[in-house]
Amino acid sequence: MSKLGKFFKGGGSSKSSAAPSPQEALARLRETEEMLSKKQEYLENRIQRELALAKKHGTPNKRAALQALKRKKRFEKQLTQIDGTLSTIEFQREALENSHTNTEVLKNMGFAAKAMRTVHESMDLNKIDDLMQEITEQQDIAQEISEAFSQRIGLGNDFDEDELMAELEELEQEELNKKMTNIRLPNVPSSSLPAQPERRLRRPSPAHRSRAASSRRAEEEDDDFKQLAAWAT
């Protein structure tokens, strides 16, 4: 067994060491990530420095240039190892965070289940059925009351319709008389009619003049009645 295996075996069998909480483990992993990130930045700077030295010495001092390249290779190897370690720690941290989240979710769901069980234990199904039946009955009563209020109430059925019709006719006659008094007949033109040229015609007989006058009066009366009829309609 490797020394690393013996180390983990020995540490796991110790009864005195208590398992850390998820919060403590996450804090340790974040500290390790921060430390390795700083180490990674340091190695990258050293690699650039050794590369600059190798270029500086070059052919005039090949030995110094080769030593710089060797150190650069060692730093690159360490950097690769740190990259792999950071990936492993990041995976472990994410898995631990998910486990912690799942644990909290499960715990809260358990609390909710207990609360629901407590609430249901205090309920009686028979009482619920009675309550729903009472609610339905009260809704039916409220509907009947609303319908009763919405019905038309018969008022004014004790009046005599003949008396009402007579009163209505009187009112209509009063309105008609008012409108008749307000009728304005057309005004007679004040200017004199133009003089007709004298023509030598045969003077009509008295009977003819009488018939013509009667016809003009009839036409005038007909016009007045037409105006009254148009106004009344």
ZIFENVEN-V656542 format. One record per pair of residues at least 12 apart in sequence whose ideal C-beta (glycine too) atoms are under 10 Angstrom apart, sorted by sequence separation. I is the first residue (numbers start at 1). GAP is how many residues later the second one is. If there is no record, write none. Layout:
I:GAP + I:GAP
This chain:
53:12 + 54:12 + 56:12 + 57:12 + 54:13 + 55:13 + 53:14 + 54:14 + 50:15 + 53:15 + 54:15 + 52:16 + 53:16 + 54:16 + 50:17 + 51:17 + 54:17 + 50:18 + 51:18 + 53:18 + 54:18 + 49:19 + 50:19 + 53:19 + 50:20 + 51:20 + 52:20 + 50:21 + 51:21 + 49:22 + 50:22 + 49:23 + 50:23 + 47:24 + 48:24 + 50:24 + 51:24 + 46:25 + 47:25 + 50:25 + 46:26 + 47:26 + 49:26 + 50:26 + 47:27 + 48:27 + 46:28 + 47:28 + 46:29 + 47:29 + 45:30 + 46:30 + 43:31 + 44:31 + 47:31 + 43:32 + 44:32 + 46:32 + 47:32 + 42:33 + 43:33 + 46:33 + 43:34 + 43:35 + 44:35 + 42:36 + 43:36 + 42:37 + 43:37 + 186:37 + 40:38 + 41:38 + 43:38 + 186:38 + 39:39 + 40:39 + 43:39 + 185:39 + 39:40 + 42:40 + 43:40 + 183:41 + 186:41 + 40:42 + 185:42 + 39:43 + 40:43 + 184:43 + 183:44 + 36:45 + 37:45 + 40:45 + 183:45 + 36:46 + 39:46 + 40:46 + 35:47 + 36:47 + 39:47 + 180:48 + 183:48 + 36:49 + 37:49 + 179:49 + 182:49 + 183:49 + 36:50 + 180:51 + 33:52 + 179:52 + 180:52 + 32:53 + 33:53 + 36:53 + 179:53 + 32:54 + 33:56 + 176:56 + 32:57 + 33:57 + 30:59 + 29:60 + 32:60 + 33:60 + 28:61 + 29:61 + 32:61 + 29:63 + 30:63 + 29:64 + 28:65 + 29:65 + 26:66 + 25:67 + 26:67 + 29:67 + 25:68 + 29:68 + 26:70 + 25:71 + 26:71 + 25:72 + 23:73 + 22:74 + 25:74 + 26:74 + 22:75 + 25:75 + 22:77 + 23:77 + 22:78 + 21:79 + 22:79 + 22:81 + 22:82
